[in-house]
Amino acid sequence: MNFANTLVTNVTANPETNVAVLEMLEMETNQDVQYHVYEVAYEGKKIYCCLSGGVIENNEIQFTPVGLGAFEAMTNIVADTDVEYFADFIDSNSSIDEQLEVIFGNVPNNARVCLVGDITGELKAELAKYFRLLH
């Protein structure tokens, strides 16, 4: 699977979430926070996606604090039209390549996709093949 992606650097989470994340990380709370939010070009479509730590249980996302920040940052992307939101759990026991192909193939142009999973744990190395995880 091949797609282009660019880190979206002009969005962040809501101020309260940013402060909570920075306090959790024991960092100064008066700085900007960059989350993993990407603009993806796939088969002629422009899709925005975020990498969010957490799990999906009973059709509800249980975010980690940083995962919530990434989701909020993605929802803060300004759009000229109505957008559709999607969330998918990334299963580390299945092919990441195939999962991304199905997810990106099934959503419409200009969709917002929240990719949920163990982003800093077992998925980190696999996702780094597709998304730049370090700035």
PyMOL commands that set and color helices and strands:
alter all, ss='L'
color gray80, all
select helices_A, chain A and resi 15-24+65-75+96-106+124-127
alter helices_A, ss='H'
color red, helices_A
select strands_A, chain A and resi 4-7+37-42+45-57+60-63+85-89+112-117
alter strands_A, ss='S'
color yellow, strands_A
deselect
rebuild
show_as cartoon
